[in-house]
Amino acid sequence: MKTSDSILQDLLKIIPHLHPKVYFKTSLTALSHAMEDLVLAGTDKPLVLANFQQERFYRQESRRYQRIAQHTDQVYVLAAPESDFMAASTPYTTISFDPDDSLAQEWHLIIIGQKYAACIVALEFASPVDMVSSDQARQFKGIWTFDRQVSMIAAQLLLDKILVYRPELAASLKQARKRYGFKSKTLSDVKTERVPEVDVRLFTDCLVTYLQASQYKQLKAYRTITKKERNERLINVITAAIRSSLKPEEIFQITVKELGQLFSPCRCLLYRYHPSEVSAPIEYEWVALGLPTLLGKTWSLANHPLFEAALTGERALAQGVTFSGSIAIADTTQDLGIQAYPDLSAQFQQASIRSCLLVPIRYHQTWLGILELHHCGDSAYVWSQSDRALVEAIATQVGATLIQAQAYHNLETLNQQLAALERTQSNLIAIVGHELRTPLSTIQVCLESLASEPEMPLEFQQSMLETALGDSERMRRLIQDFITLSRLEGGSTRWHVESISLKTCLDLVLGSLKERSLAQSSPQIVLELPPELPLVQADGEGLIEVLTKLLDNAFKFTNPDGTVTIRTQALNPETEPVTSVTSFVSESQPQLKKMLEVIIADTGRGIEPNQLEAIFERFYQAEGFLRRTIGGTGLGLAICRQIIQRLGGEIWAVSAGKNQGSEFHFTLPIAFSIEGKINSTYGSNEL
């Protein structure tokens, strides 16, 4: 069953001079509640007609209308049914109408009493798209008045609608018309009837109360929206920083600054942390003006037993709250867990921390660090669930940044390794091609000459054989260097580490070099060894290999009128750490052993400072012309580095530049006897 025109349209036909106004739902709600309070606060028993459009809107006010029904027996409630609206047991009359009826778009509240009358007659004309989140933005056009005649006519129109849907209520409706003195719906009647006064103060007080309540709700909604917008902006700032920069330090600095300013007066810390590792110094901090800084200090809060167990999820604090692995403490001065540790309580007091929030930074259960917020105000700060959720979301972003930076570093390292491998391959082809082809060509020429000229004088034949044998030895050493370096890098070399005499190894190497240098002039060798030279822990063959290659290298690049000096000194790592321009330190090097440093210095061509690291790379050649004049594969120093590292020492080079000479330093552990005394041997300084 459906009726045609709306109540508002019919009312305007009867009283054309009425001027409808626009109302938001919030305004109509406040007006309706104020009118209903007139019934609840008075002694009159008025007629109450209310149209709620939909049953769900009525359900929100059902208890209120049960109270109204206790003041009068003439209450009629209309709504489009959505469930068992008609079957509900209520102390007032309910009328369900067709959902397609115009009543489904109307808002009516009409009260007719003996002393006053009031009505709201409105038709909805604009609804938001999202009814759930923007219900208060609905707009209505209608009439709101205390005019008794207008209210009476509106009531008669609505009673006629009720009679259409509920004919069985005819007797009850007739009684209502008689009790409240309804007349004919004519304009002349409206002009002549007297209008009783309404209690304006009561209505105004009620209206102001509801408007104030609505305003408080609106302010609360604004605060919620503002906080949500602020949190989203913060996450967007950090996300944008992550996307625009691959430098973690920039991202972390932005993170602590934005978080610290958000919860000011505050201190925000970000540092690396792992439960099994020693506390690391604070790397990133933002602190409000006037608060003590913790930057660069070792902050052991996360490592404290009280927090460590909670961070790993084993247990919660006494009064502190854990949330997804994070720890929130509202008041450090009242927390029983903190007060049980006087040192921890003093630590909080010294740093001016009143409230604290610790959030772990993890990635797939891998510990990366800690993000801390210290509220340093005069009063305690209760960390809300949204606060913790925000900081945890940011901690997740920071964790992703750390993993991203690590991945980028690994990728960069891999690219460098690939580039080095490519250079190695190119150098291998070029150097091997040159170093093998040259002696092989010489050997071939010598053998062909011997084969083609059998009558060659004996002295020429001897010269040809010596030349061929020399170049074959050169090829053998080249191939042996390749095999040695391959075994060292592959870890397949077997070491026999023992206490050996450095002097003995030097004698063997220098004797071999002396035999090879008889045929040509060589630089002078100077030994500056102490009378008591301690034994070293080393592999004999490996040490001889290092000494041979370093001395051979010094001879190669030093003029015959120059000198090569060999000296040593003992080092204590606790008081005399090794410092150098370039060093390669073995991970297995003993940290507390005394070391013997061996220096081989020459007065030769020297090395440019920017090349001091590169000379230990495979296939390195100092300058292009050296390849033509001196030759060599560039594997000698790479082999020395591998051997010294495996023996627990380090090796580096020092040079002031071209034609300034060079110094090659390497260290080896000094051998100790069972009694703990340094073993030593005596030797001469003469060659």
C-alpha positions in Angstrom: 0.0 0.0 0.0 1.5 3.3 -1.0 0.3 6.9 -0.5 1.1 9.7 -2.9 2.3 13.1 -1.6 4.5 13.6 1.4 3.3 15.2 4.6 5.4 18.3 3.9 3.9 18.7 0.4 0.4 18.4 1.8 1.1 20.8 4.6 2.5 23.4 2.2 -0.7 23.1 0.1 -2.8 23.9 3.1 -0.6 26.7 4.5 1.2 28.2 1.5 3.0 31.0 3.4 5.2 28.5 5.3 8.9 28.6 4.2 10.8 25.3 4.5 14.4 25.5 5.6 17.4 23.1 5.2 18.5 21.0 8.2 21.3 18.5 8.7 20.5 15.3 10.5 22.5 16.5 13.5 20.3 19.5 13.9 17.1 17.5 13.6 18.3 15.0 16.1 19.0 17.8 18.7 15.6 19.4 18.0 13.8 16.1 18.3 15.5 15.2 21.6 14.7 18.6 23.0 11.0 18.3 22.1 10.9 14.8 23.5 12.4 16.1 26.8 9.3 18.4 27.1 7.2 15.3 27.3 9.6 13.6 29.8 9.9 16.7 32.0 6.2 17.7 32.0 3.0 16.5 33.6 0.9 16.9 30.4 -0.1 13.7 28.5 0.3 14.7 24.9 -0.2 13.0 21.6 3.2 11.9 20.2 3.6 11.0 16.5 7.1 10.0 15.3 8.2 8.8 11.9 11.7 7.2 11.9 11.9 6.4 8.1 13.7 3.0 8.7 13.3 0.6 11.5 17.1 0.7 12.2 16.8 4.4 13.0 14.0 3.7 15.4 16.0 0.9 17.2 18.5 3.6 18.3 15.7 5.5 20.2 13.5 2.6 21.3 14.4 2.9 25.0 13.7 6.6 24.9 10.2 6.0 23.6 9.5 3.4 26.2 10.1 6.1 28.8 7.9 8.5 26.8 5.1 5.9 26.8 5.2 6.0 30.6 4.0 9.6 30.4 1.2 9.2 27.8 -0.9 6.5 26.2 -1.1 8.2 22.8 2.3 7.4 21.2 2.4 6.3 17.6 5.7 5.2 16.0 6.0 4.8 12.2 8.9 3.1 10.3 9.6 1.0 7.2 10.0 -2.5 8.6 13.3 -4.4 8.3 12.5 -7.3 10.7 9.6 -8.0 13.1 8.8 -4.3 13.7 5.0 -4.9 14.0 5.4 -8.0 16.2 7.5 -6.2 18.8 5.9 -5.9 22.2 5.9 -2.2 23.1 3.8 0.1 25.4 3.1 2.2 22.4 1.6 1.7 18.9 3.9 0.8 16.0 2.9 1.3 12.3 4.9 -0.2 9.5 4.5 1.3 6.1 5.5 0.3 2.6 9.3 0.9 2.0 8.3 2.6 -1.3 6.1 5.1 0.5 7.2 8.7 0.7 7.2 8.3 4.4 10.5 6.4 4.0 12.1 9.7 3.0 10.5 11.8 5.7 11.4 12.8 9.3 8.4 13.7 11.5 8.0 14.4 15.2 4.7 16.0 16.2 3.7 16.6 19.8 0.2 17.9 20.7 -0.4 18.6 24.4 -3.0 20.6 26.3 -0.5 23.4 27.1 1.8 23.3 24.1 2.4 21.9 20.6 5.5 21.4 18.5 6.3 19.7 15.2 9.1 18.8 12.8 8.0 17.9 9.3 10.9 17.3 7.0 11.7 15.6 3.7 15.2 14.2 3.0 16.6 15.5 -0.3 20.4 14.8 -0.2 22.1 11.7 1.2 25.9 11.0 1.2 27.2 8.1 -0.9 28.7 6.4 2.1 25.8 6.3 4.6 27.9 4.4 7.2 30.7 7.0 7.7 28.7 10.1 6.7 25.2 9.6 8.2 25.4 13.0 10.0 25.8 14.7 6.6 22.3 13.8 5.4 20.2 16.9 4.6 16.5 17.6 5.0 14.1 20.4 3.9 11.2 21.1 6.2 9.3 23.0 8.9 10.1 23.2 12.6 7.7 25.2 14.7 5.8 25.6 18.0 2.8 27.0 16.2 -0.2 25.0 17.5 -2.3 25.3 14.4 0.5 24.2 12.1 1.3 21.3 14.4 -2.4 20.3 14.6 -2.7 20.2 10.8 0.5 18.2 10.4 -0.8 15.8 13.1 -4.1 15.3 11.3 -2.3 14.6 8.0 -0.1 12.0 9.7 -3.1 10.4 11.5 -4.8 10.0 8.1 -1.7 8.2 6.9 -1.8 5.9 10.0 -5.4 5.1 9.3 -4.6 4.0 5.8 -2.1 1.4 7.1 -3.9 0.5 10.3 -7.7 0.8 9.8 -8.2 -1.1 13.0 -6.9 1.9 14.9 -9.9 4.1 13.8 -11.5 4.1 17.3 -8.2 5.0 19.0 -7.5 7.7 16.5 -11.0 9.2 16.8 -10.5 9.4 20.6 -7.2 11.2 20.1 -8.8 13.8 17.8 -11.5 14.4 20.3 -9.1 14.6 23.3 -6.8 17.1 21.7 -9.5 19.2 19.9 -8.7 18.7 16.3 -10.6 21.0 13.9 -11.0 21.2 10.1 -7.9 21.7 8.1 -8.7 25.2 6.7 -6.6 28.4 6.6 -9.3 30.4 8.4 -9.1 28.0 11.4 -5.3 28.5 11.5 -5.6 32.3 11.7 -8.3 32.4 14.5 -7.2 29.8 17.0 -5.1 31.0 20.1 -1.6 29.7 20.5 -0.7 28.6 24.1 2.8 29.4 25.3 5.5 26.7 25.5 8.2 26.5 28.3 10.9 28.1 26.3 13.6 27.9 29.0 13.2 24.1 29.3 13.3 23.6 25.6 16.3 25.9 25.2 18.2 24.2 28.0 17.5 20.8 26.4 18.5 22.0 22.9 21.8 23.5 24.1 22.6 20.3 26.0 22.2 18.2 22.9 24.0 20.6 20.7 26.9 20.7 23.2 27.0 16.9 23.3 27.0 16.8 19.5 29.8 19.4 19.5 31.9 17.2 21.9 31.4 14.2 19.6 32.4 16.3 16.6 35.6 17.5 18.4 36.4 13.9 19.4 35.9 12.8 15.8 38.2 15.7 14.6 40.9 14.7 17.1 40.7 11.1 15.9 40.9 12.2 12.3 43.7 14.6 13.0 45.7 11.9 14.9 45.1 9.4 12.1 46.2 11.9 9.5 49.3 12.7 11.6 50.2 9.0 11.9 49.6 8.4 8.2 51.7 11.5 7.3 54.6 10.2 9.5 54.5 6.8 7.9 54.4 8.4 4.4 57.4 10.6 5.3 59.4 7.6 6.3 58.2 5.5 3.4 59.1 8.3 1.0 62.6 8.5 2.6 63.1 4.8 2.1 62.0 5.0 -1.5 64.1 8.0 -2.3 67.4 7.0 -0.6 69.6 4.0 -0.3 71.5 5.5 2.6 70.2 4.0 5.9 71.7 6.7 8.0 69.5 9.4 6.3 66.4 7.2 6.8 67.1 6.5 10.4 67.8 10.2 11.2 64.4 11.1 9.7 62.7 8.3 11.6 64.0 9.4 15.1 63.3 13.1 14.3 59.7 12.6 13.2 58.8 10.2 16.0 60.5 12.4 18.6 58.6 15.5 17.5 55.4 13.5 17.4 55.6 12.5 21.1 57.4 15.6 22.4 58.7 16.3 25.0 60.5 13.2 24.1 63.7 11.3 23.3 63.8 8.8 20.4 66.6 6.3 20.0 67.4 3.8 17.3 70.3 1.4 17.7 71.4 -2.1 16.7 70.6 -4.9 19.1 70.8 -8.7 19.4 70.1 -10.6 22.6 73.3 -12.6 22.3 75.6 -9.7 21.6 77.1 -6.9 23.7 75.3 -3.6 23.8 76.1 -1.2 21.0 76.5 2.6 21.3 73.5 4.7 20.4 73.8 5.5 16.7 70.7 7.7 16.1 68.9 10.0 18.5 66.4 12.9 18.5 66.0 14.7 21.8 63.9 17.6 22.9 65.6 20.8 24.0 66.8 20.7 27.5 66.9 16.9 27.8 70.2 15.0 28.3 71.6 13.2 25.2 72.5 9.5 25.0 74.1 9.7 21.5 77.3 7.7 21.4 76.7 6.1 24.8 76.2 2.5 25.5 72.6 2.1 26.5 71.9 -1.3 28.0 68.2 -1.0 28.6 67.2 -3.8 26.1 69.9 -6.1 27.6 68.6 -5.7 31.1 67.1 -9.0 32.4 63.8 -7.2 33.2 63.3 -6.2 29.5 65.2 -8.9 27.7 62.8 -11.6 28.7 59.8 -9.5 27.7 61.2 -8.5 24.4 61.8 -12.1 23.5 58.2 -12.9 24.5 59.1 -15.0 27.5 57.1 -13.0 30.1 55.5 -9.6 30.7 56.6 -6.9 33.2 55.0 -6.4 36.6 53.0 -3.3 35.5 54.5 -2.6 32.1 52.4 -3.9 29.2 53.8 -6.0 26.4 52.3 -5.7 22.9 53.4 -7.9 20.0 56.9 -8.1 21.6 57.1 -4.4 22.4 57.2 -3.0 26.0 55.1 0.0 27.1 55.6 1.5 30.6 53.3 4.3 31.6 55.1 5.5 34.7 58.6 4.4 35.5 58.4 5.8 39.0 55.5 3.5 39.9 56.3 0.3 38.0 57.0 -2.5 40.5 59.3 -4.3 38.1 61.6 -1.3 37.6 61.5 -0.4 41.4 62.8 -3.9 42.1 66.1 -2.9 40.4 67.6 0.2 42.0 70.3 0.5 39.3 67.6 0.5 36.6 65.4 3.0 38.4 68.4 5.3 38.8 69.2 4.9 35.1 65.7 6.0 34.2 65.9 8.9 36.6 69.3 10.1 35.3 67.9 10.1 31.7 64.7 12.0 32.9 62.5 9.2 31.6 58.9 9.2 33.0 57.3 6.9 30.4 59.0 4.5 28.0 58.2 2.5 24.9 60.6 -0.2 23.5 59.8 -1.7 20.1 62.0 -4.4 18.6 63.1 -4.2 15.0 63.0 -7.6 13.5 62.8 -9.1 10.1 61.5 -12.7 9.8 62.4 -13.4 13.4 65.9 -12.0 12.8 66.9 -9.3 15.4 68.1 -6.1 13.9 67.7 -3.3 16.5 65.6 -1.4 19.0 63.4 1.7 18.5 62.9 3.5 21.9 60.6 6.4 22.9 61.2 8.2 26.2 58.5 10.5 27.4 60.2 13.0 29.6 57.3 15.2 30.8 56.3 16.0 34.3 53.4 13.6 34.2 53.1 10.0 33.1 52.1 9.2 29.5 49.8 6.2 28.8 50.8 4.6 25.6 47.6 3.8 23.7 47.2 0.8 21.4 47.3 3.1 18.4 50.6 4.7 19.6 52.2 1.3 19.9 50.8 0.1 16.6 52.2 3.2 14.9 55.7 2.8 16.3 55.6 -0.9 15.5 54.6 -0.1 11.9 57.5 2.3 11.7 59.8 -0.3 13.2 58.8 -2.7 10.4 59.7 -0.1 7.9 63.1 0.4 9.6 63.7 -3.3 9.5 62.9 -3.4 5.8 65.4 -0.5 5.3 68.1 -2.4 7.1 67.5 -5.5 5.1 67.3 -3.4 1.9 70.6 -1.7 2.8 72.2 -5.1 3.5 70.9 -6.5 0.3 72.2 -3.4 -1.6 75.6 -3.8 0.1 75.7 -7.5 -0.8 74.8 -6.7 -4.4 77.4 -4.0 -4.5 80.0 -6.4 -3.1 78.9 -9.1 -5.6 79.2 -6.6 -8.5 82.7 -5.7 -7.3 83.7 -9.3 -7.1 82.3 -9.9 -10.6 84.2 -6.9 -11.9 87.4 -8.1 -10.2 86.8 -11.6 -11.6 86.4 -10.1 -15.1 89.6 -8.1 -14.6 91.4 -11.2 -13.3 90.3 -13.2 -16.4 91.5 -10.4 -18.7 94.8 -10.1 -16.9 95.2 -13.9 -16.8 94.9 -14.1 -20.5 97.2 -11.1 -21.2 99.9 -12.0 -18.6 99.9 -15.7 -19.1 99.9 -15.2 -22.9 102.9 -12.9 -22.5 104.8 -14.8 -19.8 104.4 -18.2 -21.4 104.8 -17.1 -25.0 108.1 -15.2 -24.5 110.1 -18.0 -22.8 108.5 -20.6 -25.1 109.5 -18.7 -28.2 113.1 -18.4 -26.8 113.2 -22.2 -26.0 111.9 -22.9 -29.5 114.5 -20.7 -31.2 117.3 -22.3 -29.2 116.3 -25.8 -29.9 115.7 -25.1 -33.6 119.2 -23.5 -33.8 120.8 -26.6 -32.2 118.9 -28.9 -34.4 119.6 -27.1 -37.7 123.2 -26.3 -37.1 125.0 -29.4 -35.8 128.4 -27.8 -36.5 127.7 -24.9 -34.2 130.7 -24.1 -32.0 130.5 -25.7 -28.5 130.4 -22.4 -26.6 127.4 -21.3 -28.7 125.6 -24.6 -28.0 126.3 -24.2 -24.3 124.8 -20.7 -24.4 121.8 -21.9 -26.3 121.2 -24.7 -23.7 121.6 -22.3 -20.7 119.1 -19.9 -22.3 116.6 -22.6 -22.9 117.0 -24.0 -19.4 116.6 -20.6 -17.8 113.4 -19.8 -19.7 112.0 -23.3 -18.9 112.7 -22.6 -15.2 110.9 -19.3 -15.6 107.9 -21.1 -17.0 108.0 -23.7 -14.2 107.9 -20.9 -11.5 105.0 -19.3 -13.3 103.0 -22.5 -13.4 104.0 -23.2 -9.8 102.7 -19.8 -8.7 99.3 -20.5 -10.3 99.1 -23.8 -8.6 100.1 -22.4 -5.2 97.7 -19.5 -5.3 94.9 -21.8 -6.4 95.5 -24.1 -3.5 95.7 -21.2 -1.0 92.5 -19.6 -2.1 90.8 -23.0 -2.3 91.9 -23.9 1.2 93.5 -27.2 0.1 97.0 -26.4 1.4 98.0 -28.4 4.4 99.9 -26.5 7.0 102.5 -27.8 9.5 102.7 -24.9 12.0 105.5 -25.2 14.5 108.0 -23.1 16.4 110.7 -22.2 13.9 113.7 -19.8 13.7 113.2 -16.9 11.4 117.0 -16.5 11.2 117.3 -20.0 9.8 114.7 -19.4 7.1 116.4 -16.1 6.2 119.8 -17.9 5.8 118.2 -20.4 3.4 116.5 -17.8 1.3 119.5 -15.4 1.2 121.8 -18.3 0.3 119.6 -19.2 -2.7 119.4 -15.6 -3.8 123.1 -15.2 -3.5 123.7 -18.1 -5.9 121.2 -16.7 -8.4 122.8 -13.2 -8.2 126.3 -14.3 -8.9 125.8 -13.9 -12.6 124.5 -10.3 -12.3 125.0 -7.3 -9.9 122.5 -7.2 -7.0 121.8 -4.6 -4.4 123.5 -4.8 -1.0 121.7 -6.7 1.7 121.7 -5.3 5.3 120.5 -7.3 8.3 119.4 -5.4 11.4 118.3 -8.3 13.6 118.5 -8.3 17.4 120.9 -10.6 19.1 118.0 -12.6 20.6 115.5 -13.3 17.8 112.4 -15.2 19.2 110.9 -18.2 17.5 107.7 -17.8 15.5 104.7 -20.0 15.0 104.7 -20.7 11.3 104.8 -23.2 8.5 108.4 -23.5 7.4 107.7 -23.8 3.7 105.2 -21.0 3.7 107.5 -18.6 5.6 110.4 -19.4 3.1 108.0 -18.8 0.2 107.0 -15.4 1.6 110.6 -14.3 2.3 111.7 -15.5 -1.1 109.0 -13.6 -3.0 109.4 -10.4 -0.9 113.2 -10.4 -1.3 113.0 -11.3 -5.0 110.5 -8.4 -5.4 112.9 -6.0 -3.7 115.8 -7.2 -5.8 113.8 -6.8 -9.0 112.9 -3.2 -8.4 116.1 -1.9 -6.8 119.2 -0.8 -8.7 122.5 -2.7 -8.1 123.9 0.3 -6.2 120.9 0.3 -3.8 120.3 -1.6 -0.6 117.7 -4.0 0.8 117.4 -3.9 4.6 115.8 -6.7 6.8 114.9 -5.9 10.3 112.4 -7.1 13.0 110.6 -5.8 16.1 108.3 -7.4 18.7 104.8 -6.0 19.0 102.4 -6.3 22.0 98.8 -5.9 20.6 97.6 -4.5 24.0 100.0 -1.5 23.9 101.4 -1.3 20.4 98.6 -2.0 17.8 99.8 -2.3 14.3 98.9 0.6 12.1 99.5 0.8 8.4 98.3 2.3 5.2 97.1 -1.0 3.9 96.6 -4.2 5.9 94.9 -7.5 5.4 94.0 -9.0 8.8 93.2 -12.7 9.3 89.9 -13.4 11.2 91.7 -16.2 13.0 94.6 -13.9 14.2 95.2 -14.3 18.0 94.1 -11.1 19.7 96.3 -11.3 22.8 99.5 -12.9 21.4 102.7 -11.0 21.0 103.7 -10.6 17.4 107.0 -10.4 15.6 107.0 -7.8 12.8 109.4 -8.4 9.9 110.3 -5.4 7.7 111.9 -5.7 4.3 112.9 -2.2 3.0 114.5 -1.3 -0.3 115.7 1.9 -1.9 114.0 1.0 -5.2 111.3 2.6 -7.5 108.7 2.9 -4.7 105.0 2.7 -4.9 102.4 5.4 -5.3 100.3 5.7 -2.1 97.0 5.1 -4.0 98.4 1.8 -5.2 99.4 0.3 -1.8 96.3 -1.8 -1.6 96.1 -2.8 -5.2 99.6 -4.4 -5.2 98.3 -7.3 -3.2 95.7 -8.2 -5.8 96.2 -11.0 -8.3 98.0 -10.1 -11.6 98.7 -6.6 -10.4 101.5 -4.7 -12.3 102.7 -1.4 -10.9 103.1 0.4 -14.3 102.7 -0.5 -17.9 106.4 -0.2 -18.7 107.3 -2.6 -16.0 105.7 -5.4 -17.8 108.1 -4.8 -20.7 111.3 -4.2 -18.7 111.0 -6.5 -15.7 108.1 -8.9 -16.3 106.3 -11.1 -13.8 102.8 -12.4 -13.3 101.7 -10.2 -10.4 101.0 -13.3 -8.3 103.8 -13.0 -5.8 102.3 -10.5 -3.3 98.9 -12.2 -3.6 100.5 -15.5 -2.6 102.3 -13.7 0.3 99.0 -12.3 1.6 97.3 -15.6 1.5 100.1 -17.4 3.4 100.5 -14.7 6.1 96.7 -14.6 6.7 96.6 -18.4 7.1 99.4 -18.2 9.6 97.5 -15.7 11.8 99.4 -12.5 10.8 98.9 -9.5 8.6 100.8 -7.9 5.8 101.0 -4.4 4.4 103.2 -2.0 2.4 104.5 1.5 3.1 105.9 3.9 0.5 106.3 7.6 0.1 105.8 7.4 -3.6 107.7 6.9 -6.9 111.5 6.6 -6.5 111.1 6.8 -2.7 111.7 3.2 -1.9 109.3 0.7 -0.4 108.8 -1.2 2.9 106.9 -4.5 3.2 105.8 -5.4 6.7 104.3 -8.7 7.9 103.7 -10.1 11.3 103.7 -13.6 12.8 102.8 -14.9 16.3 105.8 -15.4 18.6 106.1 -18.9 19.9 105.7 -19.5 23.7 107.2 -22.3 25.8 105.1 -24.3 28.2 106.3 -22.0 31.1 105.0 -19.0 29.2 108.5 -17.6 28.4 109.3 -16.4 24.9 111.6 -18.9 23.1 114.5 -17.2 21.3 117.6 -18.1 19.2 120.8 -16.3 18.7 122.3 -15.4 15.4 124.8 -13.3 13.6 124.0 -10.1 11.7 126.4 -11.1 9.0 125.2 -12.7 5.7 
